[in-house]
Amino acid sequence: MSVLKAPPKQPKNATLQVRVDEELKLKLDEYAEFLDSTAAYVVSEALKLVFNKDVEFKKWLESRSTNSKKSVVLAASLTAENANEPSVPVVRPPKANGNGLFK
């Protein structure tokens, strides 16, 4: 067992470009300075806070998750049903209609 613990893995970052009014940008920069942090950190933490506090958003996400799971189950069952069917179409010869012509 190692004496030191491995550092925590950093989450993958993505770039986000947004437009805000000048007053909001000024407040954001001031708040970041107040925290001795960056504007990106403030925005990330503020969004996490909103997402965690918004009960209606959580319910909406859960309903999407439930619907998504139902869709996956349905798609899997349809795939399983289709697995029993031949993958190559069956070609049948045309039937005679009595006067020697085929339909």
Secondary structure, DSSP 4 states (H G I P E B T S, - for coil): --SSPPPPPPPPP--------HHHHHHHHHHHHHHTS-HHHHHHHHHHHHHHH-HHHHHHHHHHHHHHHHHHHHHHHHHHHHHTS-SSPP--PPPB-SSS-B-
